[in-house]
């Protein structure tokens, strides 16, 4: 350790060892600087002798390394970017809302954790960005695709393009359902989940989204230097950097600044080929080591715009204080170095926003629309992913830094593409867009166009038929419900007087014969299920139409619907929660379920389940 320390820090640590016991050598400031050097050395050794040694051993065996370095509340040992820099697939992590911290939203530090992993991939060229995804604690088996989508989308918005879903505990026994759990941690994504089979529609959404966000290279304007004194999740525990909206940013640490990034033609250039228009400094960078300061000076001299407060001093005992002050004053007198707001500097550089969101209107107030932008060079294609952060419908006028290209909407839920209305003004493409609750889709610019505007034909929706009872319902065997039941009206299973139905968990099949007065050629027919708890697989006249798993629970049935009699079959799957509560009732001796720890009590509230409706058919 003394030899490593001297090689890295340039002085002998032996004389300073009493500081590790709490004593002061020379002065409190000098002793603190030694402690900073000591911790920095440990961090560098962990990176090289733990993470990178593991990676080298794996590569010898033709294996690859995923690296997830930290979440929250963990001691600062090594820089998160450094431990991931040679990972084959850098990782972060994101938990479902309320799992680790209070509040109804995903934690800011999780957003930063994934963005850090994405920044590593962007700069070093790994491309794939993974995360321990949608992790939960408590509320066991209450998770389903519609509930999880908001968190999955926030991961995509933070830079992820490969999901590592938590948790897939091995289930070796078919007669133990829902089976083994990883203690209280979930969201229990295993083959014994009630919705394991209809999950294909959910996984298709994640897969399509991930695939498109693996194409080309990301478009990012700002490189954000977060300093040398804290990990990302500490700096961003409460909020992400206060940067102007409409511009994306990547994180950079001291290694990136000192050793990785370079200046070419007024832009920062990474080994991957990524380019950035400016370097912004976090407030923690006011304490900066001299080698980092020197490199920032070189970048500024090469024409790179640097924005942030002038550094005050070095945190390291290795650096000369007088030389530091002289150099900082010199750098911050250069014309490309500014303490102005980042937005003002970007405007002065004539760099417009990549995305501008205007007139966002949700049912209950404005809703944020997040974006990710990737660009394919050959053929020249811009891919924008948009995400409405609202449980209600939302609309907005969105302006893109693209011109002369034809926009298309690509729906990752359905796999369908369609034209959208647009107009091209002042070098930008402006598109009015509608979003369903917790909606996300892609706007893709592929083909060149000389048309400066296009309006899609207005869609007029006409009611065709309201589907009323009675419904014949058959229940999955072995789950405590009767084989069949007749339901005159649609209601939650939990309100049924038959306790086998009230506590049922699994799949129930609703069948109904309907008479459609007329099916016209050229019309589109949608089956609207109203509300569903929680997934529904729809068949019409024996033809599978697909699975719906979020609002609006609508599906195109045009290819199967016919004039006259039609048979509807709707397989609805709910969650394990109600059956677990049923098995917790007093006097129950033959339990249907098995878990490794008890999750629910007899008086735990039941979750609404089944086809809730109203069910109707509309034409467009």
C-alpha positions in Angstrom: 0.0 0.0 0.0 2.7 2.6 0.8 4.4 1.9 -2.6 1.1 2.1 -4.5 0.2 5.3 -2.6 3.5 7.0 -3.4 3.3 6.0 -7.0 -0.2 7.4 -7.4 0.0 10.4 -5.0 3.7 11.3 -5.2 4.5 11.4 -1.5 5.2 9.0 1.4 2.1 8.1 3.4 3.9 6.7 6.4 4.4 10.0 8.1 0.6 10.7 7.8 -0.6 7.4 9.2 -1.6 8.9 12.6 -4.3 10.8 10.8 -6.1 7.5 10.3 -6.5 7.3 14.1 -8.0 10.8 14.3 -4.9 12.8 15.0 -4.0 16.0 13.2 -0.7 16.3 11.3 0.5 19.8 10.4 -3.1 21.2 10.2 -6.7 20.1 10.0 -6.7 21.1 6.3 -3.6 19.1 5.5 -4.9 16.1 7.4 -8.2 16.2 5.5 -6.3 16.4 2.2 -4.3 13.3 3.2 -7.5 11.4 4.0 -8.8 12.4 0.6 -5.7 11.0 -1.1 -5.9 7.8 1.0 -9.6 7.2 0.0 -8.8 8.0 -3.6 -6.0 5.5 -3.7 -8.3 2.8 -2.2 -10.9 3.6 -4.8 -8.4 3.3 -7.7 -7.1 0.0 -6.3 -10.6 -1.4 -6.0 -11.3 -0.5 -9.6 -8.1 -2.2 -10.9 -7.7 -5.1 -8.6 -11.3 -6.1 -8.1 -13.6 -5.1 -10.9 -11.1 -5.1 -13.7 -9.3 -8.2 -12.5 -12.7 -10.0 -12.5 -13.3 -8.8 -16.0 -9.9 -10.0 -17.2 -10.5 -13.5 -15.6 -13.9 -13.7 -17.3 -12.6 -12.7 -20.7 -10.0 -15.5 -20.6 -13.0 -17.8 -20.3 -14.9 -16.1 -23.2 -17.4 -14.6 -20.7 -18.6 -11.1 -20.2 -19.1 -8.8 -17.2 -22.1 -6.9 -16.2 -21.2 -4.3 -13.5 -23.7 -2.6 -11.1 -21.6 -0.7 -8.6 -23.8 1.2 -6.2 -27.3 2.3 -5.4 -27.8 4.4 -2.3 -26.4 4.8 1.2 -23.3 2.8 0.5 -19.9 4.0 1.6 -17.8 5.9 -1.0 -15.1 3.4 -2.0 -14.7 3.7 -5.7 -16.0 5.9 -8.5 -19.0 4.4 -10.2 -18.0 5.4 -13.6 -14.5 3.9 -13.2 -15.7 0.5 -12.0 -18.0 0.3 -15.1 -15.6 1.7 -17.7 -14.3 -1.7 -18.8 -17.5 -3.6 -18.1 -18.8 -5.3 -21.2 -22.3 -4.1 -20.1 -22.5 -1.3 -17.5 -25.5 -1.4 -15.2 -27.5 0.7 -12.9 -30.6 -0.1 -10.8 -34.1 1.2 -10.4 -36.7 0.3 -7.8 -40.5 0.7 -8.1 -42.0 3.8 -6.4 -42.1 3.6 -2.6 -39.9 0.5 -2.4 -36.8 2.0 -0.8 -37.9 5.6 -0.2 -41.1 7.5 0.3 -43.1 9.1 -2.4 -45.1 8.0 -5.4 -42.3 8.5 -8.0 -39.1 6.7 -9.0 -36.1 7.9 -7.0 -33.9 10.6 -8.5 -30.7 8.7 -7.5 -31.9 5.7 -9.5 -32.3 7.9 -12.6 -28.8 9.1 -12.0 -27.5 5.6 -11.5 -28.8 4.4 -14.8 -27.7 7.6 -16.6 -24.2 7.0 -15.2 -24.1 3.5 -16.7 -25.5 5.0 -20.0 -22.8 7.7 -20.0 -20.1 5.0 -19.6 -21.5 3.1 -22.6 -21.8 6.3 -24.6 -18.2 7.4 -24.0 -16.4 4.0 -24.1 -18.6 2.5 -26.8 -20.2 -0.5 -25.0 -23.7 0.5 -26.5 -25.7 -1.9 -24.3 -26.9 -0.3 -21.0 -28.5 -2.6 -18.5 -30.1 -2.2 -15.1 -31.5 -4.3 -12.3 -35.0 -3.4 -13.2 -38.3 -2.7 -11.5 -37.1 -4.1 -8.2 -39.7 -4.0 -5.4 -40.0 -4.7 -1.7 -43.3 -5.5 0.1 -46.6 -5.4 -1.8 -45.7 -8.9 -3.0 -47.2 -10.2 -6.2 -49.2 -7.0 -6.6 -47.1 -6.1 -9.7 -48.3 -6.4 -13.2 -47.3 -4.8 -16.6 -49.6 -1.8 -16.3 -48.3 -1.0 -12.9 -44.6 -1.6 -13.8 -44.6 0.3 -17.1 -44.1 3.7 -15.5 -40.9 2.5 -13.9 -39.7 0.6 -17.0 -40.2 3.8 -19.1 -38.3 5.9 -16.6 -35.4 3.4 -17.0 -35.5 3.9 -20.8 -35.7 7.6 -20.3 -32.5 7.4 -18.2 -30.6 5.6 -20.9 -31.3 1.9 -20.4 -31.6 -0.4 -23.4 -31.4 -3.8 -21.8 -33.7 -4.9 -18.9 -32.4 -7.3 -16.3 -35.8 -7.9 -14.5 -35.8 -8.4 -10.8 -36.3 -11.2 -9.7 -36.3 -14.5 -11.5 -35.9 -16.9 -8.6 -35.6 -20.5 -9.8 -38.8 -22.4 -9.4 -38.0 -26.2 -9.5 -41.4 -27.3 -8.2 -44.6 -27.2 -10.3 -46.9 -27.8 -7.3 -45.6 -24.9 -5.2 -47.1 -21.6 -6.5 -46.3 -18.8 -6.5 -43.2 -20.5 -5.0 -39.9 -19.4 -3.7 -39.1 -15.7 -3.2 -35.9 -13.8 -2.6 -37.0 -12.9 0.9 -39.3 -9.8 0.6 -37.7 -8.6 -2.6 -39.4 -8.8 -6.0 -41.3 -8.2 -8.4 -41.3 -12.0 -8.5 -40.9 -12.4 -12.2 -41.0 -16.2 -12.5 -42.8 -18.9 -14.5 -45.1 -19.4 -11.5 -46.6 -15.8 -11.7 -50.2 -15.8 -12.6 -49.5 -13.7 -15.7 -46.4 -15.6 -16.9 -48.1 -16.7 -20.1 -49.8 -13.5 -21.2 -46.6 -11.7 -20.3 -45.4 -12.1 -23.9 -47.2 -8.9 -24.9 -45.4 -7.0 -22.0 -42.0 -8.5 -22.9 -42.6 -7.6 -26.6 -43.0 -4.0 -25.5 -39.7 -4.0 -23.5 -37.9 -5.9 -26.4 -39.1 -3.6 -29.2 -38.2 -0.5 -27.1 -34.8 -1.8 -26.1 -34.0 -2.9 -29.7 -34.7 0.6 -31.2 -32.7 2.3 -28.4 -29.7 0.1 -29.3 -29.6 1.5 -32.8 -27.0 4.1 -33.9 -25.6 6.4 -31.4 -27.2 8.7 -28.8 -27.4 12.4 -29.5 -26.2 14.3 -26.4 -25.3 18.0 -26.2 -23.8 18.4 -22.7 -21.0 16.6 -20.9 -21.6 17.1 -17.2 -18.5 16.8 -14.9 -19.6 15.8 -11.4 -16.3 16.1 -9.7 -14.0 13.8 -7.7 -15.5 13.9 -4.2 -18.8 12.0 -4.3 -20.6 9.2 -6.2 -23.4 10.1 -8.6 -26.1 8.7 -6.4 -25.0 10.9 -3.5 -24.8 14.1 -5.7 -28.2 13.3 -7.3 -30.0 11.9 -4.2 -32.6 14.7 -4.3 -32.5 16.0 -7.9 -30.7 15.6 -11.2 -28.4 18.4 -12.5 -30.3 21.7 -13.1 -29.7 21.8 -16.9 -32.0 23.5 -19.4 -34.8 21.3 -20.8 -34.5 20.2 -24.4 -30.9 19.2 -24.2 -29.6 15.7 -23.1 -26.5 15.3 -21.0 -24.0 12.6 -20.0 -22.0 12.3 -16.8 -18.2 12.6 -16.8 -15.7 11.9 -14.0 -12.1 12.9 -13.5 -10.8 9.9 -15.5 -12.9 10.9 -18.5 -11.6 14.5 -18.3 -8.0 13.6 -17.7 -7.5 10.5 -19.9 -10.4 9.9 -22.2 -12.0 13.0 -23.8 -10.3 15.2 -26.4 -11.1 18.4 -28.4 -11.7 18.3 -32.1 -13.2 21.2 -34.1 -14.7 22.8 -31.1 -16.4 19.7 -29.8 -15.6 17.2 -27.1 -14.9 13.8 -28.7 -15.0 10.4 -26.9 -13.3 7.2 -28.0 -16.7 5.8 -29.1 -17.1 8.7 -31.5 -19.6 10.5 -29.3 -19.4 14.3 -29.4 -20.5 17.0 -27.0 -21.0 20.7 -27.5 -19.9 21.9 -24.1 -18.5 20.8 -20.7 -20.6 21.8 -17.6 -19.2 21.6 -14.1 -21.2 20.5 -11.0 -20.9 22.7 -7.9 -18.8 20.0 -6.2 -16.1 20.6 -8.8 -15.1 23.7 -6.9 -12.7 21.3 -5.2 -10.6 20.0 -8.2 -7.3 18.3 -8.5 -4.6 20.0 -10.4 -4.3 17.4 -13.3 -8.1 17.8 -14.0 -7.7 21.6 -13.9 -4.8 21.4 -16.4 -6.8 19.3 -18.8 -9.8 21.6 -18.6 -7.4 24.4 -19.4 -6.2 22.5 -22.5 -9.8 21.9 -23.6 -10.7 25.5 -23.2 -7.6 26.6 -25.1 -8.7 24.2 -27.9 -12.0 26.1 -28.2 -14.2 24.0 -25.9 -16.9 25.9 -24.0 -16.7 25.3 -20.3 -19.5 26.5 -18.0 -19.3 26.6 -14.2 -17.9 28.3 -11.1 -14.1 28.8 -10.9 -12.6 26.0 -8.8 -11.4 27.2 -5.3 -8.7 24.7 -4.4 -7.5 21.1 -4.7 -8.7 18.5 -2.2 -5.3 16.6 -2.6 -2.1 17.1 -0.6 -0.3 16.3 -3.9 -1.1 19.6 -5.5 0.7 22.9 -5.2 -1.9 25.5 -4.0 -0.2 28.5 -5.6 0.1 26.8 -8.9 -3.6 25.8 -8.7 -4.8 29.3 -8.0 -2.7 30.8 -10.8 -3.9 28.3 -13.4 -7.6 28.6 -12.3 -7.4 32.4 -12.7 -5.8 32.0 -16.1 -8.4 29.5 -17.4 -11.4 31.4 -16.2 -10.2 34.5 -18.0 -10.5 32.7 -21.4 -13.5 33.6 -23.7 -14.8 30.1 -23.9 -15.0 29.7 -20.1 -18.1 31.1 -18.5 -20.0 31.3 -15.2 -23.2 32.2 -16.9 -26.2 29.9 -16.9 -25.8 26.9 -19.3 -28.9 27.9 -21.2 -27.4 31.4 -22.0 -24.2 29.9 -23.2 -26.0 27.4 -25.4 -28.0 30.2 -26.9 -24.8 32.2 -27.5 -23.4 29.2 -29.3 -26.5 29.1 -31.5 -27.3 25.6 -30.4 -31.1 25.1 -30.3 -33.0 22.7 -28.2 -33.1 19.1 -29.5 -36.7 18.7 -28.3 -39.2 21.4 -27.3 -42.4 20.4 -25.6 -45.2 23.0 -25.8 -48.8 23.1 -24.6 -48.7 19.8 -22.7 -52.3 19.2 -21.5 -53.2 16.2 -19.4 -56.6 15.7 -17.8 -55.4 16.8 -14.4 -52.8 19.5 -15.3 -49.7 19.5 -17.5 -47.6 16.3 -17.7 -43.9 16.0 -18.4 -42.8 14.4 -21.6 -39.4 12.8 -21.6 -37.3 11.9 -24.6 -34.3 10.0 -25.8 -32.7 10.7 -29.2 -30.5 8.3 -31.2 -29.1 8.8 -34.7 -28.2 6.3 -37.4 -25.6 7.5 -39.9 -26.3 5.1 -42.7 -29.1 5.4 -43.7 -29.5 8.8 -42.1 -32.2 8.2 -39.5 -33.3 10.0 -36.3 -35.0 8.0 -33.7 -36.8 9.8 -30.9 -38.5 8.0 -28.0 -41.1 9.9 -26.2 -42.7 9.2 -22.8 -45.7 10.9 -21.1 -45.3 10.8 -17.4 -49.0 10.8 -16.5 -51.7 8.3 -15.5 -54.1 10.4 -17.6 -54.3 11.1 -21.3 -52.0 13.9 -22.4 -51.4 16.0 -25.5 -48.5 18.2 -26.6 -47.0 20.0 -29.5 -43.4 18.7 -29.8 -40.7 20.4 -31.9 -37.7 18.4 -33.1 -34.3 19.6 -34.2 -34.8 17.8 -37.6 -35.8 19.2 -40.9 -36.5 17.8 -44.4 -37.4 14.4 -43.1 -40.8 12.5 -43.0 -41.8 11.6 -39.4 -43.5 8.3 -38.5 -44.9 7.0 -35.2 -43.7 3.6 -34.2 -45.7 1.9 -31.5 -43.7 -0.5 -29.4 -46.8 -2.0 -27.8 -48.4 -3.1 -31.1 -45.4 -3.1 -33.4 -47.4 -0.9 -35.8 -46.2 2.2 -37.6 -48.2 5.1 -38.9 -48.0 8.6 -40.4 -48.4 11.7 -38.2 -49.4 15.3 -38.9 -46.4 17.7 -39.0 -45.2 21.0 -40.2 -41.6 22.2 -40.9 -40.8 25.7 -39.7 -37.5 27.5 -39.2 -35.4 24.3 -39.5 -37.5 22.3 -37.1 -40.3 19.7 -37.4 -43.3 20.3 -35.2 -45.8 17.5 -34.5 -49.0 17.6 -32.5 -49.2 14.4 -30.5 -51.6 12.5 -28.2 -50.6 10.2 -25.4 -52.7 7.6 -23.6 -52.1 7.1 -19.9 -48.4 6.2 -19.2 -47.8 6.2 -22.9 -44.5 5.9 -24.8 -43.7 5.5 -28.5 -41.2 6.4 -31.1 -41.1 9.2 -33.7 -38.8 8.1 -36.4 -37.4 10.3 -39.2 -36.2 8.1 -42.1 -37.2 9.3 -45.6 -36.4 12.7 -47.0 -39.4 14.9 -47.9 -39.9 18.2 -49.7 -43.4 18.7 -48.2 -43.4 21.2 -45.4 -46.6 20.0 -43.9 -49.0 17.1 -43.8 -52.2 16.5 -41.9 -53.5 13.0 -41.2 -57.2 12.4 -42.0 -59.4 13.1 -39.0 -60.6 10.0 -37.3 -64.3 9.9 -36.4 -65.3 7.3 -33.9 -68.8 5.7 -34.1 -70.4 3.4 -31.5 -71.4 0.1 -33.0 -72.5 -2.1 -30.1 -72.6 -2.2 -26.4 -72.0 -5.7 -25.1 -74.1 -6.6 -22.0 -74.5 -9.8 -20.1 -74.9 -12.6 -19.3 -71.3 -13.8 -19.6 -70.3 -17.4 -19.3 -67.1 -17.6 -17.2 -64.9 -20.6 -16.7 -62.2 -20.5 -14.1 -58.7 -22.1 -14.2 -58.8 -25.4 -12.4 -57.1 -26.0 -9.0 -57.4 -22.4 -7.8 -60.4 -22.8 -5.5 -63.1 -21.4 -7.8 -66.0 -23.4 -9.4 -65.4 -24.6 -12.9 -68.0 -22.2 -14.4 -70.2 -19.4 -13.4 -72.7 -17.1 -15.1 -72.3 -13.3 -14.6 -75.2 -11.2 -15.6 -73.2 -8.0 -15.2 -69.5 -7.2 -15.1 -68.0 -6.7 -11.6 -64.9 -7.5 -9.6 -64.6 -11.1 -8.6 -64.0 -9.9 -5.1 -67.7 -8.8 -4.7 -68.9 -12.3 -5.6 -70.7 -14.2 -2.8 -68.8 -17.4 -3.8 -65.6 -17.2 -1.7 -63.9 -19.4 -4.3 -64.4 -16.7 -6.9 -63.8 -13.8 -4.5 -60.4 -15.2 -3.6 -59.6 -16.6 -7.1 -56.2 -15.9 -8.6 -55.4 -17.0 -12.1 -57.1 -16.9 -15.5 -60.8 -16.9 -16.1 -62.3 -17.1 -19.6 -65.3 -14.9 -20.4 -67.4 -16.0 -23.5 -70.3 -14.2 -25.1 -72.2 -14.3 -28.4 -72.9 -10.9 -30.0 -74.8 -9.9 -33.1 -73.0 -7.2 -35.1 -75.6 -5.4 -37.4 -73.0 -4.5 -40.1 -69.3 -4.8 -40.7 -68.2 -2.4 -43.5 -65.2 -2.8 -45.7 -62.6 -0.1 -45.1 -63.6 0.6 -41.5 -61.5 -0.2 -38.5 -63.3 -2.0 -35.6 -62.0 -1.8 -32.0 -63.1 -3.9 -29.0 -63.1 -1.7 -25.9 -63.0 -3.6 -22.7 -63.4 -0.6 -20.4 -61.3 -1.6 -17.4 -59.5 -4.9 -16.8 -57.7 -6.3 -13.8 -55.2 -7.1 -15.0 -54.5 -8.6 -18.4 -56.8 -9.8 -21.1 -56.2 -12.1 -24.1 -58.9 -11.5 -26.7 -60.2 -13.9 -29.4 -63.0 -13.2 -31.9 -64.6 -16.2 -33.7 -61.7 -18.4 -32.6 -59.0 -16.0 -33.9 -56.5 -14.6 -31.4 -56.5 -10.8 -31.5 -53.7 -10.4 -29.0 -53.3 -9.3 -25.4 -54.1 -5.9 -23.7 -52.4 -5.0 -20.5 -52.8 -1.3 -19.9 -55.3 1.6 -20.4 -57.0 2.0 -22.8 -57.9 -1.7 -22.9 -58.7 -1.6 -26.6 -57.8 -4.0 -29.4 -58.3 -4.0 -33.2 -60.7 -6.8 -34.1 -61.3 -5.8 -37.8 -59.7 -9.0 -39.2 -62.0 -11.3 -37.3 -65.3 -9.4 -36.9 -68.1 -10.2 -39.3 -71.7 -9.1 -39.9 -74.1 -11.2 -37.8 -73.3 -13.6 -34.9 -69.8 -13.4 -33.4 -68.2 -15.2 -30.5 -66.1 -13.2 -28.0 -63.6 -15.0 -25.8 -61.7 -12.9 -23.3 -59.2 -14.6 -21.0 -58.6 -12.3 -18.0 -55.7 -12.9 -15.6 -55.4 -11.3 -12.2 -52.7 -11.5 -9.5 -51.8 -13.9 -6.7 -52.7 -11.5 -3.9 -56.4 -12.5 -3.5 -55.6 -16.2 -3.3 -52.8 -15.6 -0.8 -55.3 -13.7 1.4 -57.9 -16.5 1.0 -55.3 -19.0 2.1 -54.6 -16.8 5.2 -58.3 -17.1 6.4 -58.9 -18.8 9.8 -59.5 -22.5 9.5 -58.0 -23.0 6.1 -56.1 -26.3 6.2 -55.6 -27.1 2.5 -53.9 -24.1 1.1 -53.7 -23.6 -2.7 -50.6 -21.3 -2.5 -47.1 -21.7 -1.2 -44.6 -18.9 -0.4 -41.4 -19.0 1.6 -42.5 -16.1 3.8 -46.0 -14.9 4.6 -46.9 -11.8 2.7 -50.6 -11.2 3.6 -52.9 -11.5 6.5 -56.6 -12.5 6.6 -57.7 -8.9 6.8 -55.5 -7.6 4.0 -57.5 -5.8 1.4 -58.4 -7.7 -1.7 -57.5 -6.3 -5.1 -60.1 -5.7 -7.8 -60.0 -8.5 -10.4 -61.6 -9.6 -13.6 -63.3 -7.9 -16.6 -64.8 -4.8 -15.2 -66.1 -3.2 -18.4 -68.1 -1.6 -19.9 -67.4 -3.6 -23.1 -68.3 -2.1 -26.4 -67.3 -2.1 -30.1 -66.6 1.1 -32.0 -65.7 1.8 -35.6 -63.3 4.4 -37.1 
